[in-house]
Amino acid sequence: MTTPRAFIIRHGETEWSLNGRHTGTSDIPLTSNGEKRIRATGKALIGDDRLIVPSKVAHIYVSPRHRAQKTLELLDIGCRDKLPWQESRDHALDIRTNANVQITEDIREWDYGEYEGITSLEIEERRKEKGEAKWDIWRDGCPGGESPAQVTERLDRLIHDIRTRFHDQAIGKPKGEAPISDVLLVAHGHILRAFAMRWIGRELTEGVSLLLEAGGVGTLSYEHRSVHEPAILLGGQFMVDLVDDIK
């Protein structure tokens, strides 16, 4: 029986992710090491005998930020059509999936507002000077940016789209009868952690005790082949550290 999956991939390392600066609307490029590790992740996790099987991916959602789009390019999933931001397709690449690629604001990074480009330590110092409580993005959101409620609204809209367009029609059906239904999301650290929490129906204000490092991969699916029992899968999903052996 078919159990659809949603794979979440955080963009590769940038200079700002290295030094802990919050990167929302700023478009910071990947480092050379970040590009190398994403290529290795693609080789390790994408293929007919790997975690992500390109031919089983129905749709790809990607953030509007260049660092996420470059990450999708480097994963080399093998899209039939050119990517939306490219002038033409590199025909030297193997075609491995018919998945459409959609740029969506719904999976852009959290808008950090006044906290854009600064570290958590700097935020704490600012708040201390103002006599404000210790910062918790899941509770407080960002001044001049987004609140947890605003982030929840757009993520719930995206999750509804995934389930109604791809998962509802496939879950529980015999594999030979189910349409292709896996989806891939390439985006950012805070928003993908929030996405995982909303996937299982948790409020962001409860706090998100999940980590997804630069270049990290996670898998979301369902228990008991029921769309009413969404789950975060464990056991090999966050595998980015394993790709160091791939040269």
C-alpha positions as CSV (number, residue, x, y, z in Angstrom):
1,M,0.0,0.0,0.0
2,T,1.1,3.5,-0.7
3,T,2.2,6.0,2.0
4,P,3.2,9.3,0.4
5,R,6.1,11.3,1.8
6,A,7.2,14.9,1.9
7,F,11.0,15.4,1.9
8,I,12.3,18.6,3.4
9,I,15.8,19.8,2.5
10,R,17.5,22.9,4.0
11,H,19.7,24.9,1.7
12,G,23.5,24.4,1.9
13,E,25.9,26.3,4.1
14,T,26.3,30.1,3.7
15,E,28.6,32.5,5.4
16,W,25.7,33.7,7.5
17,S,24.7,30.2,8.5
18,L,28.3,29.6,9.6
19,N,28.4,32.5,12.0
20,G,24.8,32.2,13.2
21,R,23.3,35.3,11.5
22,H,19.6,35.1,10.9
23,T,19.0,35.1,7.2
24,G,15.4,35.7,6.0
25,T,15.0,38.1,3.1
26,S,18.7,38.6,2.5
27,D,20.0,36.5,-0.4
28,I,23.3,35.1,0.7
29,P,25.0,32.6,-1.7
30,L,26.2,29.1,-0.7
31,T,29.9,28.7,0.3
32,S,32.1,26.5,-1.8
33,N,31.9,23.9,1.0
34,G,28.1,24.3,1.1
35,E,28.0,23.5,-2.6
36,K,30.2,20.5,-2.2
37,R,28.2,19.0,0.6
38,I,24.9,19.5,-1.3
39,R,26.3,17.7,-4.3
40,A,27.4,14.9,-2.0
41,T,23.9,14.8,-0.4
42,G,22.4,14.4,-3.8
43,K,24.6,11.5,-4.6
44,A,24.0,9.8,-1.3
45,L,20.2,10.3,-1.0
46,I,18.8,10.6,-4.5
47,G,18.5,7.7,-6.9
48,D,16.4,4.6,-7.7
49,D,17.8,2.8,-4.7
50,R,18.1,5.8,-2.3
51,L,15.9,7.6,0.1
52,I,14.5,10.0,-2.5
53,V,13.5,8.2,-5.8
54,P,13.2,10.9,-8.5
55,S,10.6,9.0,-10.5
56,K,8.3,8.9,-7.5
57,V,8.5,12.7,-6.9
58,A,5.3,14.4,-8.2
59,H,6.1,18.0,-7.3
60,I,8.9,20.2,-5.9
61,Y,8.3,23.3,-3.9
62,V,11.2,25.7,-3.6
63,S,11.7,29.0,-1.8
64,P,12.1,32.2,-3.8
65,R,15.6,32.7,-2.3
66,H,18.6,32.0,-4.6
67,R,20.4,29.8,-1.9
68,A,17.5,27.4,-1.9
69,Q,17.2,27.3,-5.7
70,K,20.9,26.7,-6.1
71,T,20.6,23.9,-3.6
72,L,17.9,22.2,-5.8
73,E,20.2,22.6,-8.8
74,L,23.1,20.9,-7.1
75,L,21.0,18.0,-5.8
76,D,20.7,17.0,-9.5
77,I,17.3,15.4,-9.2
78,G,17.0,15.4,-13.0
79,C,13.9,17.4,-13.8
80,R,12.6,17.1,-17.4
81,D,11.8,20.8,-17.8
82,K,14.2,23.7,-17.1
83,L,14.0,25.1,-13.6
84,P,11.8,28.3,-13.4
85,W,14.8,30.6,-12.8
86,Q,16.9,29.2,-15.7
87,E,16.9,30.4,-19.3
88,S,17.3,26.8,-20.6
89,R,17.7,23.3,-19.4
90,D,21.2,21.7,-19.4
91,H,20.5,18.8,-21.8
92,A,23.6,17.0,-20.6
93,L,21.7,16.2,-17.4
94,D,19.9,12.9,-17.1
95,I,16.1,13.2,-16.9
96,R,15.0,11.3,-13.8
97,T,11.7,12.9,-12.9
98,N,8.6,14.6,-14.4
99,A,8.0,16.6,-11.3
100,N,7.0,20.2,-11.7
101,V,9.0,22.8,-9.8
102,Q,7.0,25.6,-8.1
103,I,8.5,28.7,-6.5
104,T,6.3,29.6,-3.6
105,E,6.4,32.4,-1.0
106,D,4.7,30.0,1.4
107,I,8.0,28.2,2.1
108,R,10.3,31.2,2.2
109,E,12.2,31.7,5.4
110,W,10.7,33.3,8.4
111,D,10.8,37.1,8.0
112,Y,13.1,38.2,10.8
113,G,12.3,41.9,10.6
114,E,14.6,43.8,12.9
115,Y,16.6,40.7,13.6
116,E,17.7,40.2,10.0
117,G,21.4,39.6,9.7
118,I,22.2,39.5,13.4
119,T,23.0,36.6,15.8
120,S,20.9,35.2,18.7
121,L,23.5,36.6,21.1
122,E,23.1,40.1,19.6
123,I,19.3,39.7,19.9
124,E,19.6,38.8,23.5
125,E,21.8,41.8,24.2
126,R,19.4,44.1,22.5
127,R,16.4,42.7,24.4
128,K,18.3,42.9,27.7
129,E,19.0,46.6,27.2
130,K,15.3,47.2,26.6
131,G,14.3,45.1,29.6
132,E,12.6,42.5,27.4
133,A,12.3,38.8,28.2
134,K,14.6,36.2,26.6
135,W,13.7,35.8,23.0
136,D,11.8,32.8,21.8
137,I,10.9,33.0,18.1
138,W,8.3,30.3,18.4
139,R,6.5,32.4,21.0
140,D,7.5,36.0,20.2
141,G,8.0,36.0,16.4
142,C,10.2,38.9,15.2
143,P,9.5,42.7,15.6
144,G,9.0,44.2,12.2
145,G,8.8,40.7,10.7
146,E,6.5,37.7,11.1
147,S,4.6,36.4,14.1
148,P,4.1,32.6,14.7
149,A,0.4,33.1,13.7
150,Q,1.4,34.5,10.3
151,V,3.9,31.7,9.7
152,T,1.3,29.1,10.7
153,E,-1.2,30.6,8.2
154,R,1.1,30.2,5.2
155,L,2.4,26.8,6.2
156,D,-1.1,25.4,6.8
157,R,-2.0,26.7,3.3
158,L,0.9,24.8,1.8
159,I,0.3,21.6,3.7
160,H,-3.4,21.7,2.6
161,D,-2.1,22.1,-1.0
162,I,0.2,19.1,-0.7
163,R,-2.5,16.9,0.8
164,T,-5.3,17.8,-1.5
165,R,-3.2,17.8,-4.7
166,F,-1.0,14.8,-4.1
167,H,-1.4,12.8,-0.9
168,D,-5.1,12.3,-0.5
169,Q,-5.5,10.6,-3.8
170,A,-2.6,8.1,-3.2
171,I,-2.6,7.2,0.4
172,G,-3.7,3.6,1.2
173,K,-4.0,2.6,-2.4
174,P,-2.1,-0.4,-3.9
175,K,1.2,0.8,-5.3
176,G,0.3,-0.2,-8.9
177,E,-2.9,1.9,-8.7
178,A,-1.7,5.0,-6.8
179,P,-0.5,8.1,-8.6
180,I,3.0,9.4,-8.1
181,S,2.7,11.4,-4.8
182,D,6.0,12.2,-3.1
183,V,6.8,15.8,-2.8
184,L,10.1,17.7,-2.1
185,L,10.5,21.0,-0.4
186,V,13.8,23.0,-0.6
187,A,13.9,25.9,1.8
188,H,15.4,27.1,5.1
189,G,16.1,26.2,8.7
190,H,13.4,27.9,10.8
191,I,10.6,27.6,8.2
192,L,11.2,23.8,7.6
193,R,11.3,23.2,11.4
194,A,8.0,25.1,11.6
195,F,6.6,23.1,8.7
196,A,7.4,19.8,10.4
197,M,5.5,20.9,13.5
198,R,2.5,22.1,11.6
199,W,2.6,18.8,9.6
200,I,1.8,16.9,12.8
201,G,-0.6,19.6,14.0
202,R,1.5,21.1,16.7
203,E,1.3,24.8,17.6
204,L,4.5,26.7,17.0
205,T,4.0,28.5,20.3
206,E,4.6,25.1,22.0
207,G,8.2,25.4,21.0
208,V,10.0,23.4,18.2
209,S,12.5,20.9,19.5
210,L,13.8,19.9,16.1
211,L,17.1,20.6,14.4
212,L,17.8,20.8,10.7
213,E,21.4,21.8,9.9
214,A,22.4,23.4,6.7
215,G,22.1,20.8,3.9
216,G,20.0,18.6,6.2
217,V,17.2,16.3,5.0
218,G,14.1,15.2,6.8
219,T,11.1,13.0,5.9
220,L,7.5,13.5,6.8
221,S,4.7,11.0,6.1
222,Y,1.8,9.3,7.9
223,E,1.2,6.5,10.3
224,H,-1.1,3.6,9.5
225,R,-1.5,4.9,5.9
226,S,-3.9,7.5,7.1
227,V,-3.8,11.1,6.1
228,H,-5.3,11.8,9.5
229,E,-2.2,10.5,11.3
230,P,0.7,12.6,10.0
231,A,4.1,11.7,11.3
232,I,7.8,12.7,11.3
233,L,9.8,9.6,10.3
234,L,12.9,8.7,12.2
235,G,15.8,6.4,11.4
236,G,18.0,7.8,8.6
237,Q,16.2,10.9,7.6
238,F,18.7,13.4,9.0
239,M,21.6,11.9,7.1
240,V,23.7,14.9,6.0
241,D,26.7,13.8,8.2
242,L,26.9,10.5,6.3
243,V,27.7,12.2,3.0
244,D,31.2,13.2,4.0
245,D,32.4,9.8,2.7
246,I,31.0,10.5,-0.8
247,K,33.7,12.1,-2.9
